Amino acid sequence: MQSLLEDLWLYQKSKDSRALAEAEALLAAEDESTRRQAANRFVRCVLAEAAQHDFRKNLWQSCVTYYIAANENAFSLREERRQETADEASCGKDPFARHDCSLLRRLFSLALAAEAQKPGAEMLAALADYEPFRPGSAEGTLIETLRQRLEEAADEEAFYDEICRFYRNHGVGMFGMYQAFTLAAERGAVQLQPITRTGAETLDDLIGYEVQKEMLTANTEAFVQGKPANNVLLYGDGGTGKSTSIRALLHRYDGDGLRIIQVYRHQMQYLPEVISEIKNRKYRFLIYMDDLSFEDFETEYKYLKAVIEGGLEPRPENVLVYATSNRRHFIKETWNDRRDEEHNGEIFRSDSLEEKRSLADRFGLQIYYGKPTKEEYHRIVEVLAAREGLRCSIEALHAEATKWEIRHGGVSGRSARQVIDYMKGTENETR
C-alpha cells in the first residue's frame, strides 16, 4: 500500500493529496520512533484539511473523498460533461479509471483503529469519529454525503459507480463544490479562488423593484437553460439593491449549474485567461463586476469590450457579464467631451466619447434602479422591521426612518436596512 499514489495513472498528485502522502509515510514506518513522527505529521495534516473544508465523522475518509471530488483529470472531466441520465455502462469501459478507483478504495478503507494499535500511533483512533465545533458548510455537507455513499459501496464496482454518479450530478473540482469565486494574481499569473461562504440574500429580501427583478430573472433563467441571453447592466442610484439582486441569483440558480466569478476593475486584464479556463465546463458562468466605473484616463474598459464582443474566437456560450454601476455609461464625461475641438492634443473628442459609450451599448439588457419614494422607503422599513421582530409603533418607526434620512442624505434600501440594524441594536436601551 505504500506506493499507491505512485501507481495512480489518471489521478495526479496535488495540494489535495498531501494527507494521502502522509498516510503512506505512516504505513511505511517500521519502528516506534519513526511511526510516532509520521503519525504526528499525518494527524496535523488531516486536522488542517478538516478545519479548512469542514469535514466530520471519519476525517481520513473525508480527506480521500475530497481528493476524489477535487481532482480534475481526463476521467473526471469527461464524466462531468456526461448527461446525468447517461447509460451507466458507458462509463464502465475505462480500464485506467477502474484501476485508479480500485487503488483509491484501498486508501479509503484504511483501518485507522487497527493502525492505532501500533506503538506510536495511538492518536489515530480519534480521527475515525470526529465532530467539528462549528456547523458544516455546504462544501462539508457535500463531501460527507459522498463519503457515506463510498463507505456503503459493497465492492469496487459500486465504489466506481458512486464516483461516476457524483461527477455527473455535481461536477469535479472547485466548480463542483463551490458556487462563487474571485481572482488572485501572484507573480503575473491569475488563479480562481473559491469563496467558501457566501451570503444568504434572496430576491425576496429586496423589497420592491418587482419589474427589475423579473427582467433579471427572466434573462438568467434563459441563460441557465442554454437559451440566448444578454449581458446585463444594472445601473442607478446607490443602495437600491443592484448588487443584492445579482448575489441573490446565486442561491436561486446554483442547482441549475450557475456559478459567479467576481472580477474587480484592476483585474480585467486577466479576463481572457479566466474565460479560457471556464469555457469548456458544463456550468454557466456570470462574470460579475460590482460598482463598475472608470475615470477619463483609465483604459481597462477596453479589455471588457473585447471580452464581451469576442475577437476571432467568440465569447463562449456559457459565459455572460453582469455588472452594476452608478453611471449609465461607466466613464466620466465632461462638457469638453461634447465639443469637437482640440483638447489635450486630441482633435475629435466626440470620437473618443463614442468609444467610451460603446461599452455600455454592449450590454443588451440595461435595468435601471432608482431611489424609492418617501412612501416606498417607509414601506421597506416596515417590512424589514416585521421580519426582524422589532417591537415599536409605525409612527415611531417612520420617525426614526425620517431622522436617518436627514442625517445620512437620502432614502434607499441600504439606509432602510441601516435604520433597522440601529433600532434592533438599541432596542433594549430604549425600552
C-alpha positions as CSV (number, residue, x, y, z in Angstrom):
1,M,0.0,0.0,0.0
2,Q,2.9,2.2,0.4
3,S,3.2,3.0,-3.3
4,L,-0.5,3.5,-4.2
5,L,-0.1,7.2,-5.1
6,E,2.7,6.4,-7.4
7,D,0.7,3.7,-9.1
8,L,-2.2,6.1,-10.0
9,W,-2.5,6.7,-13.7
10,L,-5.2,9.4,-14.1
11,Y,-5.4,10.9,-10.6
12,Q,-2.4,13.3,-10.2
13,K,-0.7,14.5,-7.1
14,S,-1.8,17.9,-6.0
15,K,-2.1,20.0,-2.9
16,D,-5.2,17.9,-2.0
17,S,-3.2,14.7,-1.9
18,R,-0.9,15.7,1.0
19,A,-2.8,13.7,3.6
20,L,-2.7,10.7,1.3
21,A,1.1,11.0,1.0
22,E,1.4,11.4,4.8
23,A,-0.7,8.2,5.2
24,E,1.7,6.3,3.0
25,A,4.7,7.5,5.0
26,L,2.9,6.4,8.2
27,L,2.3,2.9,6.7
28,A,5.9,2.6,5.7
29,A,7.3,3.4,9.2
30,E,9.0,0.3,10.7
31,D,9.9,1.4,14.2
32,E,8.0,3.2,17.0
33,S,10.0,6.4,16.8
34,T,9.6,6.8,13.1
35,R,5.9,5.8,13.3
36,R,5.3,8.4,16.0
37,Q,6.8,11.2,13.9
38,A,4.9,10.1,10.9
39,A,1.6,9.8,12.9
40,N,2.1,13.3,14.2
41,R,2.5,14.7,10.7
42,F,-0.4,12.7,9.5
43,V,-2.8,13.9,12.3
44,R,-1.8,17.5,11.9
45,C,-2.3,17.3,8.1
46,V,-5.7,15.7,8.4
47,L,-6.9,18.1,11.1
48,A,-5.8,21.1,9.0
49,E,-7.8,19.8,6.0
50,A,-10.8,19.1,8.2
51,A,-10.7,22.6,9.5
52,Q,-10.4,24.1,6.1
53,H,-13.2,22.1,4.5
54,D,-15.5,21.4,7.4
55,F,-15.0,17.6,7.5
56,R,-16.8,15.5,10.0
57,K,-17.2,11.9,11.1
58,N,-14.3,9.9,9.6
59,L,-11.7,12.6,8.8
60,W,-9.4,10.2,7.0
61,Q,-12.1,9.0,4.7
62,S,-13.2,12.6,4.2
63,C,-9.6,13.5,3.0
64,V,-9.7,10.7,0.4
65,T,-13.2,11.7,-0.6
66,Y,-12.2,15.3,-1.1
67,Y,-9.2,14.3,-3.2
68,I,-11.6,12.3,-5.4
69,A,-14.1,15.2,-5.7
70,A,-11.4,17.8,-6.4
71,N,-9.1,16.0,-8.8
72,E,-9.6,17.3,-12.4
73,N,-8.3,14.7,-14.8
74,A,-9.4,13.2,-18.1
75,F,-11.8,10.8,-16.5
76,S,-13.5,13.2,-14.0
77,L,-13.8,15.9,-16.6
78,R,-15.3,13.5,-19.1
79,E,-17.9,12.2,-16.6
80,E,-18.8,15.8,-15.6
81,R,-19.8,16.5,-19.2
82,R,-21.9,13.4,-19.5
83,Q,-25.7,13.7,-19.0
84,E,-27.0,12.6,-15.6
85,T,-29.2,10.1,-17.3
86,A,-26.4,8.6,-19.4
87,D,-26.1,4.8,-19.6
88,E,-24.3,3.5,-16.5
89,A,-22.5,1.0,-18.7
90,S,-21.0,3.8,-20.8
91,C,-18.6,4.7,-18.1
92,G,-17.6,1.2,-17.2
93,K,-15.3,0.7,-20.2
94,D,-12.4,2.8,-18.9
95,P,-9.7,0.4,-17.6
96,F,-7.5,3.3,-16.4
97,A,-10.2,4.9,-14.3
98,R,-11.2,1.5,-12.9
99,H,-7.5,0.9,-12.0
100,D,-7.3,4.2,-10.1
101,C,-10.6,3.8,-8.3
102,S,-9.5,0.4,-7.1
103,L,-6.4,1.9,-5.5
104,L,-8.4,4.8,-4.1
105,R,-10.8,2.4,-2.5
106,R,-7.9,0.7,-0.7
107,L,-6.7,4.0,0.6
108,F,-10.3,4.9,1.6
109,S,-10.7,1.7,3.5
110,L,-7.6,2.1,5.6
111,A,-8.5,0.9,9.1
112,L,-7.4,3.7,11.5
113,A,-8.4,1.7,14.5
114,A,-6.0,-1.1,13.6
115,E,-3.2,1.3,12.9
116,A,-3.9,2.9,16.3
117,Q,-3.0,-0.3,18.0
118,K,0.6,0.0,16.9
119,P,3.0,1.8,19.3
120,G,3.4,5.5,18.5
121,A,0.1,5.8,16.5
122,E,-2.4,5.7,19.4
123,M,-3.9,9.1,18.5
124,L,-5.2,7.8,15.1
125,A,-8.3,6.3,16.6
126,A,-9.8,9.7,17.3
127,L,-9.8,10.6,13.6
128,A,-12.4,7.9,12.8
129,D,-15.3,9.7,14.5
130,Y,-14.9,13.4,15.0
131,E,-17.4,16.2,15.2
132,P,-16.3,19.8,14.4
133,F,-17.1,22.7,16.7
134,R,-18.9,24.6,14.0
135,P,-21.8,23.5,11.8
136,G,-20.9,22.1,8.5
137,S,-20.7,24.2,5.4
138,A,-22.3,23.3,2.0
139,E,-18.9,22.1,0.9
140,G,-18.5,19.9,4.0
141,T,-22.0,18.5,3.7
142,L,-21.4,17.6,0.1
143,I,-18.2,15.7,0.9
144,E,-19.8,14.0,3.8
145,T,-22.7,12.8,1.6
146,L,-20.3,11.3,-0.9
147,R,-18.1,9.8,1.9
148,Q,-21.1,8.0,3.3
149,R,-22.0,6.6,-0.2
150,L,-18.5,5.4,-0.8
151,E,-18.4,3.8,2.7
152,E,-21.6,1.9,1.9
153,A,-20.3,0.7,-1.5
154,A,-20.3,-3.1,-1.3
155,D,-17.5,-3.6,-3.8
156,E,-15.1,-2.0,-6.3
157,E,-17.9,-1.8,-8.9
158,A,-20.2,0.1,-6.6
159,F,-17.4,2.3,-5.4
160,Y,-16.6,3.2,-9.1
161,D,-20.3,3.8,-9.9
162,E,-20.7,6.2,-7.0
163,I,-17.7,8.3,-8.2
164,C,-19.1,8.4,-11.8
165,R,-22.5,9.4,-10.4
166,F,-21.0,12.2,-8.3
167,Y,-19.1,13.7,-11.2
168,R,-22.2,13.6,-13.4
169,N,-24.5,15.2,-10.8
170,H,-22.1,17.7,-9.2
171,G,-19.1,18.0,-11.4
172,V,-15.5,18.0,-10.3
173,G,-13.0,20.3,-8.7
174,M,-13.8,23.7,-7.2
175,F,-16.7,24.3,-9.7
176,G,-18.4,21.3,-8.5
177,M,-18.1,22.2,-4.8
178,Y,-18.4,25.9,-4.8
179,Q,-20.7,28.5,-6.4
180,A,-18.8,31.7,-6.2
181,F,-15.2,32.7,-7.0
182,T,-12.8,35.6,-7.0
183,L,-9.4,36.1,-8.7
184,A,-6.0,36.0,-7.0
185,A,-3.0,37.1,-9.0
186,E,0.5,36.1,-8.0
187,R,3.7,36.9,-9.9
188,G,1.7,37.8,-13.0
189,A,-0.4,34.6,-13.0
190,V,-4.0,34.5,-12.1
191,Q,-5.9,31.8,-10.3
192,L,-9.6,31.4,-9.4
193,Q,-10.1,31.1,-5.7
194,P,-13.4,29.8,-4.3
195,I,-15.5,31.8,-1.9
196,T,-16.2,29.2,0.7
197,R,-19.0,31.1,2.5
198,T,-21.4,33.3,0.6
199,G,-24.2,35.5,1.8
200,A,-27.8,34.3,2.1
201,E,-29.5,37.0,0.2
202,T,-32.6,36.1,-1.8
203,L,-34.6,38.2,-4.3
204,D,-37.4,38.3,-1.7
205,D,-35.1,40.2,0.6
206,L,-35.1,43.1,-1.9
207,I,-38.4,44.8,-1.3
208,G,-40.0,46.4,-4.3
209,Y,-38.3,46.6,-7.7
210,E,-40.5,43.8,-9.0
211,V,-40.2,44.8,-12.7
212,Q,-36.4,44.9,-12.4
213,K,-36.2,41.5,-10.6
214,E,-38.5,40.0,-13.2
215,M,-36.3,41.2,-16.1
216,L,-33.2,40.0,-14.4
217,T,-34.5,36.5,-13.5
218,A,-36.0,36.0,-17.0
219,N,-32.7,36.7,-18.6
220,T,-30.8,34.5,-16.1
221,E,-33.3,31.6,-16.5
222,A,-32.8,31.7,-20.3
223,F,-29.1,31.6,-19.7
224,V,-29.0,28.6,-17.4
225,Q,-31.4,26.7,-19.7
226,G,-29.0,27.2,-22.6
227,K,-31.2,29.7,-24.5
228,P,-29.9,33.0,-25.9
229,A,-29.4,35.6,-23.2
230,N,-27.9,39.1,-22.9
231,N,-25.1,40.6,-20.8
232,V,-26.7,42.7,-18.1
233,L,-26.0,46.2,-16.7
234,L,-27.8,47.2,-13.5
235,Y,-27.4,51.0,-13.1
236,G,-28.8,53.7,-11.0
237,D,-28.7,55.2,-7.5
238,G,-26.5,53.8,-4.8
239,G,-28.1,51.5,-2.1
240,T,-31.0,50.4,-4.3
241,G,-30.2,46.7,-4.4
242,K,-28.3,46.3,-7.6
243,S,-25.6,44.2,-6.1
244,T,-28.0,42.3,-3.9
245,S,-30.0,41.3,-7.0
246,I,-27.0,39.7,-8.6
247,R,-25.8,38.0,-5.5
248,A,-29.3,36.6,-4.9
249,L,-29.2,34.8,-8.3
250,L,-26.5,32.5,-6.9
251,H,-28.8,30.9,-4.4
252,R,-31.7,30.8,-6.8
253,Y,-29.9,29.1,-9.7
254,D,-26.9,27.2,-8.2
255,G,-28.8,24.0,-8.6
256,D,-29.1,24.7,-12.3
257,G,-25.3,25.0,-12.6
258,L,-24.9,28.7,-12.2
259,R,-21.5,30.0,-11.0
260,I,-20.4,33.5,-10.3
261,I,-16.9,34.9,-10.7
262,Q,-16.3,38.3,-9.2
263,V,-13.8,40.4,-11.1
264,Y,-12.5,43.8,-9.9
265,R,-11.7,46.6,-12.3
266,H,-7.9,46.2,-11.9
267,Q,-8.2,42.5,-12.8
268,M,-9.7,43.0,-16.2
269,Q,-6.5,42.2,-18.0
270,Y,-6.9,38.6,-16.7
271,L,-10.3,38.1,-18.2
272,P,-9.0,36.2,-21.3
273,E,-7.2,33.7,-19.0
274,V,-10.3,33.3,-16.9
275,I,-12.6,32.6,-19.8
276,S,-10.1,30.1,-21.3
277,E,-10.3,28.1,-18.0
278,I,-14.1,28.0,-17.8
279,K,-15.2,27.9,-21.5
280,N,-15.3,24.0,-21.7
281,R,-17.0,23.3,-18.4
282,K,-20.6,22.3,-18.1
283,Y,-21.5,25.2,-15.8
284,R,-23.0,28.6,-16.7
285,F,-20.7,31.4,-15.5
286,L,-21.5,35.0,-14.7
287,I,-18.6,37.4,-14.7
288,Y,-19.7,39.8,-12.0
289,M,-18.3,43.3,-11.8
290,D,-19.6,45.4,-9.0
291,D,-19.7,49.2,-8.9
292,L,-18.1,49.5,-12.3
293,S,-16.8,52.9,-13.4
294,F,-13.8,54.4,-15.0
295,E,-12.0,57.8,-14.9
296,D,-11.3,59.6,-18.1
297,F,-7.6,58.4,-18.2
298,E,-8.3,54.8,-17.4
299,T,-8.4,52.3,-20.3
300,E,-9.1,49.0,-18.6
301,Y,-12.6,49.1,-20.1
302,K,-11.1,48.1,-23.4
303,Y,-10.4,44.6,-22.0
304,L,-14.0,44.3,-21.1
305,K,-15.2,45.4,-24.5
306,A,-13.0,42.7,-26.2
307,V,-14.3,40.0,-23.9
308,I,-18.0,40.9,-24.4
309,E,-17.8,41.1,-28.2
310,G,-15.1,38.4,-28.6
311,G,-12.3,38.6,-31.3
312,L,-11.5,35.9,-33.7
313,E,-12.7,33.5,-31.0
314,P,-16.3,34.4,-30.0
315,R,-17.3,34.6,-26.3
316,P,-18.2,31.2,-25.0
317,E,-21.9,30.5,-24.9
318,N,-21.6,29.5,-21.2
319,V,-20.3,33.0,-20.1
320,L,-22.2,36.3,-19.6
321,V,-21.1,39.5,-18.0
322,Y,-23.3,41.1,-15.2
323,A,-22.2,44.5,-14.0
324,T,-23.5,47.2,-11.6
325,S,-22.7,50.8,-11.8
326,N,-24.0,54.2,-10.6
327,R,-23.1,55.6,-14.0
328,R,-25.1,54.7,-17.1
329,H,-22.0,55.0,-19.4
330,F,-19.4,53.9,-16.8
331,I,-16.9,56.6,-17.8
332,K,-16.7,60.1,-16.5
333,E,-17.8,62.7,-19.1
334,T,-17.3,66.5,-19.1
335,W,-18.8,69.2,-21.3
336,N,-15.5,69.4,-23.1
337,D,-16.1,65.8,-24.3
338,R,-19.1,67.0,-26.3
339,R,-17.2,69.6,-28.3
340,D,-15.2,68.7,-31.4
341,E,-12.3,70.9,-30.6
342,E,-8.7,70.2,-29.7
343,H,-8.4,69.1,-26.1
344,N,-5.1,67.9,-24.7
345,G,-3.9,67.3,-28.2
346,E,-6.9,65.3,-29.4
347,I,-8.8,66.9,-32.3
348,F,-12.0,64.9,-32.5
349,R,-13.2,64.4,-28.9
350,S,-16.6,63.2,-30.0
351,D,-15.0,60.1,-31.5
352,S,-13.5,59.3,-28.1
353,L,-16.9,59.9,-26.5
354,E,-18.5,57.4,-28.7
355,E,-15.7,54.9,-27.9
356,K,-16.4,55.3,-24.2
357,R,-20.2,54.9,-24.7
358,S,-19.8,51.8,-26.8
359,L,-19.0,49.8,-23.7
360,A,-22.5,50.3,-22.2
361,D,-24.0,49.5,-25.6
362,R,-22.5,46.0,-25.4
363,F,-24.9,45.2,-22.5
364,G,-28.0,44.1,-24.3
365,L,-30.2,44.3,-21.1
366,Q,-29.9,47.5,-19.1
367,I,-32.0,47.7,-15.9
368,Y,-32.5,51.0,-14.0
369,Y,-32.7,51.0,-10.2
370,G,-34.0,54.4,-8.9
371,K,-34.3,55.7,-5.4
372,P,-37.6,54.8,-3.7
373,T,-40.2,57.5,-3.0
374,K,-40.8,58.5,0.6
375,E,-43.8,56.2,0.8
376,E,-41.8,53.3,-0.7
377,Y,-38.9,54.0,1.8
378,H,-41.3,53.8,4.7
379,R,-42.8,50.6,3.3
380,I,-39.3,49.0,3.1
381,V,-38.6,50.0,6.7
382,E,-41.9,48.5,7.8
383,V,-41.3,45.2,6.1
384,L,-37.8,44.9,7.4
385,A,-38.9,45.7,11.0
386,A,-41.6,43.0,10.8
387,R,-39.0,40.4,9.6
388,E,-36.7,41.3,12.4
389,G,-39.5,41.2,15.0
390,L,-38.9,44.8,16.0
391,R,-41.4,46.0,18.6
392,C,-42.3,49.6,18.0
393,S,-45.2,51.6,16.6
394,I,-45.5,52.5,12.9
395,E,-45.2,56.2,14.0
396,A,-42.0,55.7,15.9
397,L,-40.6,53.6,13.0
398,H,-41.4,56.3,10.5
399,A,-39.9,59.0,12.8
400,E,-36.6,57.1,13.1
401,A,-36.5,56.5,9.4
402,T,-37.0,60.2,8.7
403,K,-34.2,61.1,11.1
404,W,-32.0,58.6,9.4
405,E,-32.8,60.1,6.0
406,I,-31.9,63.6,7.1
407,R,-28.7,62.5,8.8
408,H,-27.5,60.2,6.0
409,G,-28.5,62.2,3.0
410,G,-31.4,60.4,1.3
411,V,-33.5,57.3,1.1
412,S,-32.6,53.9,-0.2
413,G,-32.9,50.3,0.6
414,R,-29.5,50.4,2.2
415,S,-30.4,53.2,4.5
416,A,-33.6,51.4,5.5
417,R,-31.5,48.3,6.4
418,Q,-29.3,50.6,8.5
419,V,-32.2,52.1,10.3
420,I,-33.5,48.6,11.3
421,D,-30.0,47.4,12.4
422,Y,-29.6,50.6,14.5
423,M,-33.0,50.2,16.1
424,K,-32.5,46.5,16.7
425,G,-29.2,47.1,18.3
426,T,-30.6,49.7,20.7
427,E,-33.9,48.1,21.3
428,N,-33.3,47.1,24.9
429,E,-31.8,50.5,25.7
430,T,-35.0,52.4,24.5
431,R,-37.5,50.3,26.5
